[in-house]
Amino acid sequence: MSRAVLLDTETTGLDPAEGHRIIEVAAIELVNDLPTKNFFHAFVDPERDVPDDSVRVHGITTADLRGRPRFAEIAGPLLDFLGSGPIVAHNAPFDFGFLNAELAALGLPALAGERMIDTLVLAKGRFPGMPNSLDALCRRFEIDLSARTTHNALLDCRLLAEVYVELTGGRQRGLSLAGDAETGAAQVYAAVGPRRPRPIGPSETELADHAAFVERLKDPVWRMP
């Protein structure tokens, strides 16, 4: 059994070197690349304001974060949940950069780069030259985006869990685990919801184009007696 964690963060801005901080962090446990019901989620007081430009992205205001724990208060439980295995994220260097900046400020070791699995890199390898944002991948894989009106770390984690299953073929690998109460298919479907089968076959136009192409060939071998 292999364990990994899928991670997402929301922040006050784009660069921790400019004083921006984490305001939300979420993580979902993956076992054999499939999500389980176990997750970590926390809003964080960044000890600074949240700029309007960032609020327009995630909808989280400075007022929303008043009274929330500071990162120092969640660092221990978060690190315990992350464990020592791989960490999956979309545009993972962004999340790793912010988490490592927060950990450095507390005098804690950084997350090792070799733990990083970047689904953006995976998507670019599979769909080169195509849009590979989380929204674009959800649309490509027919994953419901109706609840995603703004960025939200926990919702984005759940969406990315479905995307990751599609990118890695994890759903098919996990079917053999149906008898395992902790990682079986029933738990996976409860975590990310059932998926509709999507039969793949040529369209009428593609069949017509193929037939026209074959007509232009001289003595194609599949027509020989």
C-alpha positions in Angstrom: 0.0 0.0 0.0 1.4 3.4 -1.0 0.3 6.6 0.7 0.5 10.1 -0.7 -1.2 13.4 0.0 -2.9 15.8 -2.4 -2.4 19.4 -1.4 -3.7 22.9 -2.2 -3.3 26.3 -0.6 -4.8 29.8 -0.9 -2.7 32.8 -0.2 -2.7 36.6 0.1 -0.6 36.9 -3.1 1.8 35.3 -5.5 5.2 35.5 -3.8 6.2 34.7 -0.2 9.3 36.7 -0.8 7.1 39.8 -0.9 5.5 39.0 2.5 2.5 37.1 1.2 1.2 34.3 3.4 -1.0 31.2 3.4 -4.6 31.8 4.4 -6.1 28.3 3.7 -4.5 24.9 3.3 -6.2 21.6 2.5 -4.9 18.1 1.9 -6.6 14.8 1.0 -5.0 11.4 1.7 -4.3 9.2 -1.4 -3.8 5.4 -1.0 -2.5 3.7 -4.2 -3.3 7.1 -6.0 -6.9 7.0 -4.9 -8.5 9.5 -2.5 -9.8 8.2 0.9 -12.1 10.0 3.3 -9.2 11.3 5.4 -8.4 15.0 4.9 -6.9 18.0 6.6 -8.3 21.5 6.2 -7.7 24.9 8.0 -8.2 28.6 7.4 -5.2 30.6 8.7 -4.8 34.1 10.1 -2.0 35.5 7.9 -1.2 38.3 10.3 -1.6 40.8 7.5 -4.3 42.1 5.2 -5.7 40.2 2.2 -5.4 42.4 -0.9 -8.5 43.0 -3.0 -6.9 41.4 -6.0 -6.5 38.1 -4.1 -10.0 38.4 -2.6 -11.4 38.4 -6.2 -9.7 35.1 -6.8 -10.6 33.1 -3.7 -13.3 35.3 -2.0 -11.6 35.2 1.4 -11.3 38.5 3.1 -9.3 39.8 6.0 -12.4 39.9 8.2 -13.1 36.2 7.3 -9.7 35.2 8.9 -10.0 37.1 12.2 -9.8 34.6 15.0 -8.5 31.8 12.9 -5.4 30.0 14.0 -2.0 31.2 12.9 0.2 29.0 10.8 2.4 28.1 13.8 -0.7 26.6 15.4 -1.5 24.3 12.5 2.0 23.5 11.4 2.3 20.4 13.6 -1.0 18.8 12.7 -0.4 19.6 9.0 3.0 18.1 8.9 1.7 15.0 10.7 -1.0 14.6 8.0 1.5 15.2 5.2 3.7 12.4 6.6 6.9 11.5 4.7 5.5 10.3 1.3 4.8 12.1 -2.0 2.8 15.3 -2.1 0.6 15.9 -5.2 -0.4 19.5 -6.2 -1.3 21.4 -9.3 1.5 23.8 -10.0 3.2 22.2 -7.0 6.2 24.6 -6.8 3.8 27.4 -5.9 2.4 25.5 -2.9 5.8 24.1 -1.9 7.2 27.6 -2.0 4.6 29.1 0.3 4.7 26.1 2.7 8.5 26.1 2.9 8.5 29.9 3.6 6.0 29.4 6.4 8.1 26.5 7.8 11.3 28.4 7.6 9.8 31.3 9.6 9.1 28.7 12.3 12.6 27.2 12.1 11.2 24.0 10.7 12.8 21.9 7.9 11.5 22.5 4.4 9.5 19.9 2.5 11.9 18.1 0.2 11.6 18.8 -3.5 11.8 15.1 -4.4 8.4 14.6 -2.6 6.7 16.8 -5.2 4.4 15.4 -7.9 3.1 18.2 -10.1 -0.2 17.4 -11.9 0.4 20.5 -14.1 3.6 18.8 -15.4 1.7 15.5 -15.8 -1.1 17.3 -17.7 1.3 19.1 -20.0 2.9 15.8 -20.9 -0.4 14.2 -21.7 -2.0 17.3 -23.4 0.9 19.3 -24.9 0.0 22.7 -26.2 -3.5 22.6 -24.6 -4.9 24.6 -21.7 -4.1 22.6 -18.5 -5.4 24.7 -15.7 -7.5 22.8 -13.1 -10.7 24.2 -14.7 -9.6 23.2 -18.2 -8.8 19.6 -17.0 -12.1 19.3 -15.2 -13.9 20.3 -18.4 -11.8 17.9 -20.4 -12.6 15.0 -18.1 -16.2 16.1 -17.6 -15.9 16.7 -13.9 -18.6 18.9 -12.4 -17.4 22.5 -11.8 -20.7 24.0 -10.8 -19.6 24.6 -7.2 -16.3 26.3 -8.1 -17.4 29.9 -8.3 -14.1 31.0 -6.6 -10.9 29.2 -5.6 -11.2 27.2 -2.5 -8.5 24.9 -1.2 -10.6 22.0 0.0 -12.9 22.0 -3.1 -9.9 22.4 -5.4 -8.4 19.3 -3.7 -11.5 17.3 -4.3 -11.6 18.3 -7.9 -7.9 17.7 -8.3 -8.3 14.2 -6.8 -10.7 13.3 -9.6 -8.3 14.9 -12.2 -5.4 12.9 -10.7 -7.3 9.7 -11.0 -7.9 10.4 -14.7 -4.3 11.4 -15.3 -2.8 8.3 -13.7 -5.5 5.7 -14.4 -5.8 5.2 -10.7 -9.5 4.3 -10.8 -8.7 1.1 -12.7 -5.8 0.2 -10.5 -7.9 0.7 -7.4 -10.7 -1.7 -8.4 -8.7 -4.6 -7.1 -8.9 -3.1 -3.6 -12.6 -3.5 -3.2 -12.3 -5.8 -0.3 -10.1 -3.4 1.7 -12.3 -1.4 4.1 -9.8 1.5 4.2 -9.0 1.8 0.5 -11.6 -0.1 -1.4 -13.6 1.2 -4.3 -16.7 1.9 -2.2 -14.7 4.4 -0.1 -13.2 6.0 -3.2 -16.7 6.6 -4.7 -17.9 8.0 -1.5 -15.0 10.5 -1.5 -15.1 11.7 -5.0 -18.5 10.5 -6.3 -19.4 8.0 -9.0 -18.3 8.7 -12.6 -20.3 8.2 -15.7 -18.7 5.8 -18.3 -17.5 7.6 -21.4 -17.4 5.2 -24.3 -14.9 6.3 -26.9 -15.6 5.7 -30.6 -15.3 7.4 -34.0 -17.9 9.9 -35.0 -19.9 9.7 -38.2 -17.7 12.4 -39.7 -14.5 10.5 -38.7 -15.9 7.3 -40.2 -16.7 9.1 -43.5 -13.2 10.7 -43.6 -11.6 7.3 -43.0 -13.6 5.7 -45.8 -12.7 8.5 -48.2 -9.0 8.0 -47.3 -9.2 4.3 -47.9 -10.7 4.9 -51.3 -7.6 6.8 -52.3 -5.2 3.9 -51.4 -4.1 1.5 -54.1 -4.8 -2.1 -53.2 -5.0 -1.7 -49.4 -3.9 -5.0 -47.8 -7.1 -5.3 -45.7 -9.2 -5.5 -48.9 -7.2 -8.3 -50.4 -8.8 -11.8 -50.5 
